[in-house]
Amino acid sequence: MTASVTILAIESSCDDTAAAVLRDGVVLSNVVANQLVHEKYGGVVPELASRAHQKNIVPVVDMALKQAQVRLEELNAVAFTCSPGLIGSLLVGTGFAKALALSLNVPLIAVNHMEAHVMAHFIAQPSPQFPFMCLTVSGGHTLIQILHADGHMENIGQTLDDAAGEAFDKCAKLLGLPYPGGPLIDKYAQNGNPNAFAFPVSSVSGFDFSFSGLKTSFLNFLKSRMADNSDFISNHLADICASIQHTIIQQLIIKFEQAATKYGVTHLGIAGGVSANSGLRAAVAQLGVRHGWNTYVPAFEYCTDNAAMIAMAAWHKYRKNEFSDLTITPSAK
């Protein structure tokens, strides 16, 4: 009988300190410590983020082990996010993981954060079949990837400038909404008309994305309307939110649909923090119904940054003996 494999995973790519314990592909715990300090600055401050990680990482790991009822001596490997992310934040998780793996004399597993978002789909059942196409959308990244049966992950489209999540947050800031503004746009959009106002959809060729032009257009739109009516935003907030959300989602869905059609992929999913957006989740579900495709959306707790997805990616690496040595260094890109 094959011995069980227990992995501790650490995620510290941005401003959330997370740890999870996985045993034989089953997540036993998933703990996340958020950093509220960034709210008053309207965005993540890298130096403050790395300091908070240093403060949070020990209690977060301790809580993850306790919830999983696992002792350090039972661990067979330690996994961590190696890239991409804020370099100061990554260094904290990397240093901790290296030290722990060395002290326990167990393998070290480096995980790519974006690949882990895709692997979040395999935490719960039913899981996708291969080839599996995933649209990963977050504050820092927007890309389309195909995961093949052999584990190879193929990138076929990405943003050429800003990420969709950043577009949500920047538009929210222009509306005077607090950070993070993306979820608030989603909230107000529930009661608005998505066709109330029209915004341009990027015409970038292929399966790449561009959102910088949309942000500029949105800014000019608000300036023009506010010049005529200083109360324009407060009087039309729901419709504005619904319209800008609809435009961003349409850009994502159009490319996603074109890519799936070209490559003949029938198992599709979304991942990343923006996959928690109710409009995007509904649009992907409708895409599946329209074409008879199988669509997958992770549970909310696995959409935003978390260590369970790092653990799942590490589990697949462990079974292929894809380990790292102590010379490995994190990368922001």
C-alpha positions, 0 to 999 in steps of 0.5 A: 500500500502506498504511503500517504503524502502530506504537503504544506503549501504557502502563498504570499504573492501579494497581500494575502498570507495563506497556508494550506495542508493537503493529503493525497490530493484532498485539502485538509485546511485552507487559512488566509490572513488578509491585510486591511492596511492597504485600504486607506491607500487605494491599493497594495503598498509593497513594503507594507505587504511584505512586513505584514507577511512576516507578522502573519506567516507563523500564526497562519501556518500554525493554524493551518496545521492545527485545523488539519490536525497534522504535525510538522513531523508528518509533512512530506513536502513544503510548497510555496509560491515562487512567481509571479508577484510582489518580490518582497512578499514572495521573499517572505514565503520563499524564505520560510518554506526553504527554512522549514523544508530544510529543518524537516529534511523534506522536498521543496516544491516551487509553484507558479501562482498563475498555474496554481489558479488553473489547478484550483479546478481540481480541488473539488469534484467534478473536475475538468477533463483534458484538454482544459481551457482556463481564463485566469483573471485577476488584478495583475493578470489576464490570460487564456491557457490550455492545460493538457493531459500530460500536465503541459500548460500552454499560454495562448492569450494574455493582456498587452497592458492592464489586467481586467481586475485592475480595470475594475479597480481603477474604474471603481476609484474614478467613481469614488468607491473604496479599494478594492473597488471591483467587488463593489462594482459587481454589487451595484451592477446587480441593480443597474442596466448593463446597456445604459451606457456604451463603452468601446471594446478593444479590437486587439487581434488574436486572443490577447486583451487590452484594457488601458483604452477602456480606462481612458474612455471611462475617465473621459466619459465621466468628465464629460457627464460630470461637466453637465451634471455634478451629481451624475455619478450618484444619480446613475451609479448602478447603471454605470457599474452595470455598463462598465462591468458588462463591457469588461466581461464582453471583452473577456467572453468574446476572446474566450469563446473564439479561443475555445472554438478554434482549439476545439476545447469543450471543457472550460473554466475561469480562475483568479480573483475576478472569477468571483464576479457574479457577472463573469460567472453567469456569462461563462455558464451561459457560454456553456449552455449556448455551445453545449460546453462543460464549464467550471467555476471554483468555489469562492474561497479558491478564486482569490489568492489562497494556498489550497491551489498552491497545494494542489499544484504541488501535489501534481508536481510531487507525483512527478518528482518535480522538486526544487533545491535551496538555491531557487529564488523567487521572481516577480514575473 
